[in-house]
Amino acid sequence: MNPIEAQAALDTIAEARRELARSGPQYPLWRHAAFAAVMAALVLGQGFGFPWQLPLLIFPLIAIVWLVADDRRRYGLFVNGYRKGRTLPVTLLLLALMLGAMGGEIYARFAELGLLVKFGIAGFAFAVALAMSLWWTRVYDRELLGGDA
């Protein structure tokens, strides 16, 4: 492959990314809220002992499988949040915040704090995950439009 062919191949990839950003999935707000609900349920599960912890783990995992299948059916693809590029810092920040919220739930469980505190932490996790999902999507679209890897 000569340099001209190589540049043509790179240009084709960049155009494909821009086309994906323009015509790819435009997730409705409910889709971001569904992701946030999954994250909030996973966080909330840490605030309870057995047997409540099990359904608060199983139901979000089932919801993840459903969301992936729904994305593939509706949009023809599922975009994994754990990927290299400009979205990685957003993903890592979300992970850190959710782990912090889980730590808060664990503290609330062992300190025997009330349901209001546990649901408050989960509500915070929901709001953060919703905002981060919206932000992640904007960063991802900008990355595709800019053609950066």
GUZA-498989 format. One record per atom (N, C-alpha, C, CB): x, y, z; residue in one letter. Coordinates in pm, whole numbers, plus 50000, padded with zeros to 5 digits. Glycine has a CB too. Layout:
<atoms>
XYZA;...
</atoms>
This chain:
<atoms>
500864988350000M;500005000050000M;500905012350000M;499025000050123M;500655021149909N;501455033349901N;500825044249990N;501575038249753N;501525055250012P;501015065750102P;499675071650057P;502025076850111P;499435072449929I;498165078049881I;497015068649915I;498215080449728I;497225055549895E;496185045749930E;495945045450080E;496585031849881E;497025046450158A;496895046550304A;496095058650349A;498275046550371A;496375070450293Q;495635082450330Q;494165081350290Q;496275094950265Q;493925075250173A;492545073250128A;491795064050224A;492515067349984A;492465053650273A;491845044650370A;491535051950501A;492765032650398A;492455060050549L;492225067850671L;491085077850653L;493505075150713L;491025084150536D;489945093550507D;488595086350506D;490175100450373D;488565074250454T;487325066350452T;486875063050593T;487535053250371T;487815059550679I;487475056750819I;486935069350887I;488715051350895I;487585080550866A;487135093150927A;485735096850880A;488125104550894A;485465094950751E;484125098050699E;483095088450757E;484115097250545E;483435075950773A;482515066250834A;482175070250976A;483115051950832A;483155075151051R;482895079851188R;481985091951189R;484215083151259R;482225101251098R;481365113151090R;479935109251053R;481925123250987R;479805099750962E;478465095050922E;477765088151039E;478575085250802E;478505080351117L;477925073951236L;477435084551334L;478945064651304L;478205095051353A;477805105851445A;476565112951394A;478955115851462A;476465114851263R;475305122051206R;474055113451203R;475615126751065R;474205100651168S;473025092251147S;472905080951247S;473045086551009S;473845080151340G;473825069351439G;472705071351539G;475155068451512G;472725063151641P;471635063651739P;471565077151810P;471795052551841P;470385082851812Q;470115094751890Q;469235089952005Q;469415106351804Q;469885086652116Y;469165080452227Y;468165090052289Y;470145075652332Y;466925085352308P;465935093652376P;466265094452525P;464495087952355P;465655103952592L;465925105952734L;465615093452815L;465115117752786L;464575085952776W;464235074052854W;465375063952853W;462955067552799W;466155063652743R;467265053952734R;468365057852833R;467835053452589R;468645070652845H;469625075352943H;469095072753085H;469925090552923H;467795074953106A;467195072553237A;467215057653272A;465755077753240A;467045048953173A;467105034553199A;468505030653245A;466705026553072A;469525036153180F;470905033553222F;471095038653365F;471915040353126F;470625050553394A;470775056253528A;470045047853632A;470235070653531A;468875042453597A;468135033953690A;468915021053720A;466755030553633A;469565015653618V;470395003653638V;471515006953737V;470984998653503V;472185018053715M;473285021853804M;472775024353946M;473995034453751M;471645031153958A;471085034154090A;470685021254163A;469865043454078A;470145011554091A;469764998854154A;470994991354202A;468964990154056A;472054991654122L;473304985054164L;473874991754289L;474344985354050L;473785004854294V;474255012254412V;473365009054532V;474275027554385V;472055009754514L;471115007254623L;471294993354683L;469685008954574L;471604983654600G;471794969954647G;472864968754754G;472134960954533G;473824977854753Q;474894977354853Q;474404981754990Q;476054986054810Q;473264988454995G;472724993255121G;471914983055197G;471885005155097G;471704971555136F;470884961155198F;471674948155207F;469584958955119F;471324940355305G;471914927155317G;471084916955242G;472034923055465G;471474904455256F;470734893655194F;469374893055259F;471484879955206F;468264890655194P;468054886155057P;467814897454958P;466894876955053P;467714910155004W;467404921154913W;468534924254816W;467084933554991W;469744921254854Q;470884924154769Q;470814916354639Q;472184921054842Q;470334904054644L;470304895554526L;469394900954415L;469844881654565L;468134904254444P;467314909954336P;467824923454286P;465894911454382P;468454931154376L;468994944154334L;470284942554255L;469244952954456L;470754930454239L;471854927454149L;471334920754022L;472894918654218L;470424911354038I;469924903653924I;469094912253829I;469094891753972I;468174920153881F;467314928253794F;468104938353710F;466284935553877F;469084945353767P;469894954353681P;470684946753575P;470854962453767P;471184934953608L;471924927153508L;471004922853394L;472574914853573L;469794918953427I;468804915553323I;468474927953241I;467504909553387I;468364939353308A;468064951953236A;469194955553141A;467834963353336A;470434952953180I;471564955753091I;471464947152965I;472924953153163I;471184934452982V;471024925452867V;469904930552777V;470724910852913V;468784934852837W;467664940052759W;468054952852685W;466454942552850W;468764961952753L;469174974452689L;470114972052571L;469834983652791L;471054962852587V;471964959652477V;471174953952359V;473054949652523V;470284944452387A;469484938552280A;468574948952215A;468634926952335A;467994957752295D;467114968252241D;467904977852153D;466424975852356D;469094981852196D;469934990752115D;470274984151981D;471224994452190D;470634971551986R;470984964551861R;469774963251769R;471564950551892R;468604961051827R;467394959751745R;466994973251686R;466244953951830R;467004983751767R;466584996951721R;467595003851630R;466315005751840R;468875003051668Y;469895011151601Y;470895002851521Y;470635019251703Y;470854989751537G;471784981151465G;473144979951530G;471944986251327G;473334986351644L;474614985451714L;474434989051860L;475664994551650L;475394984851940F;475464988852080F;476834994952101F;475214976652177F;476855007152152V;478115014052176V;478515011752321V;477995029352143V;479605004552340N;480095001452473N;480715013852535N;481104989852468N;480365016852658G;480905028552726G;482355027152767G;480095031452846G;482825014852777Y;484215012452817Y;485065011252693Y;484344999752906Y;485515022552643R;486275022952519R;487355033652530R;485335025752397R;488365032152444K;489415042352441K;488885055052377K;490665037152365K;489605065652395G;489225078252332G;488835088652435G;488095076052235G;488185098952386R;487815110352472R;486745106852574R;487345121852386R;486025095952552T;484975092152647T;485535084952770T;483955083352578T;486755079952761L;487315072252872L;487355080153004L;488705067652836L;487795092753005P;487765100153132P;486345101653189P;488375113853113P;485355103153102V;483965104253147V;483545091053212V;483015107853030V;483885080053148T;483545066853201T;484235064453335T;483935055853101T;485505067953344L;486255065853469L;485715074653582L;487745068753448L;485295086853549L;484695095453650L;483375089453698L;484465109753594L;482555084653605L;481305078053643L;481575066153734L;480515073553518L;482545058053698L;482905046453780L;483305050753920L;484035038453713L;484155060953930A;484605065754062A;483415070754145A;485645076954045A;482515078254082L;481365083554155L;480415072454200L;480605093554068L;480215062454114M;479345051254152M;479975042854262M;479035042454030M;481285040754257L;481955033454364L;481855041254496L;483435030854328L;481975054554488G;481795062754606G;480385061554663G;482095077354573G;479395061654575A;478005060054619A;477785046254681A;477035062254501A;478415036154622M;478315022654680M;478945022354819M;479005012154587M;480065029254833G;480685030254965G;479755037055065G;482005037854957G;479055047255019G;478075053855105G;476955044455146G;477495065955035G;476505036255053E;475455026455083E;475945015955183E;474965019554954E;477165011455165I;477715001455258I;477825007555398I;479114996455209I;478295020055404Y;478365026855534Y;476965027955595Y;478995040955518Y;475975031855513A;474605033255563A;474075019855615A;473695038555452A;474435009055549R;473964995855594R;474574992355730R;474324984955491R;475884993855744F;476534989655868F;476294999555983F;478024988055845F;476035012055950A;475695021856053A;474215021556085A;476115035956008A;473495012756018E;472045011056037E;471285024156019E;471755005256175E;471665031455914L;470955043655880L;469645039855812L;471805052855788L;468705048755811G;467365045755762G;467245044455611G;466435056255809G;466055040255570L;465755038755427L;465865051855352L;464365032955408L;465515062755418L;465565075855353L;466995079055308L;465055086855448L;467965075955392V;469365078355357V;469765069455240V;470285075855478V;469395056755245K;469765047355140K;469145051155006K;469355033055178K;467865054855010F;467215059154885F;467745072754839F;465685059754904F;468155081054932G;468765093854895G;470085091854821G;469005102355021G;470895082554869I;472165079454802I;471885073854663I;473005069454885I;470915064754654A;470565058954523A;469995069654430A;469535047454540A;469225079054484G;468705090054402G;469835098854349G;467725098554483G;470815101354434F;471995108754391F;472705101154279F;472955111154510F;472855087954296A;473505079654194A;472725080254063A;473625065154242A;471405080154071F;470575081153951F;470815094353879F;469085079753987F;470795105253953A;470975118553892A;472365119753830A;470775129653997A;473385114853899V;474745115553847V;474875106853722V;475755110953954V;474355094653726A;474455085653611A;473695091253490A;473915071653646A;472565097553514L;471805103653404L;472615114953341L;470455108953455L;473145123753423A;473945134953371A;475195129853299A;474355144553486A;475845119853355M;477065114453295M;476755107453163M;477755104853391M;475615100653154S;475235094053029S;475005104252919S;473955085553050S;474335115152952L;474115125752853L;475445132052811L;473175136552911L;476315134552908W;477625140352879W;478465130852794W;478365143653010W;478465118052829W;479225108052755W;478815108052607W;479025093952816W;477505108652583T;476995108452446T;477465120652369T;475465107752446T;477455132352431R;477945144452364R;479425143252332R;477685156852452R;480205138252425V;481645136752402V;481885126652289V;482375132052532V;481145115752289Y;481295105452187Y;480955111052048Y;480395093352219Y;479845118252039D;479465124151909D;480505134251860D;478095130951920D;481005142551951R;482055152151912R;483315144851866R;482385161552030R;483645134051932E;484825126251894E;484665120551754E;485075114851994E;483465115251724L;483225109851591L;483245120651485L;481895102551588L;482635132051515L;482615142951417L;483985148651391L;481705153951463L;484835148651496G;486185153851480G;487125143851415G;486725157851614G;486695131151411G;487535121051349G;488695116451435G;488055126051221G;488745120751563D;489825116651651D;489555102451701D;489975126351771D;490615095051724A;490465081251771A;490295080651920A;491655072851730A;
</atoms>
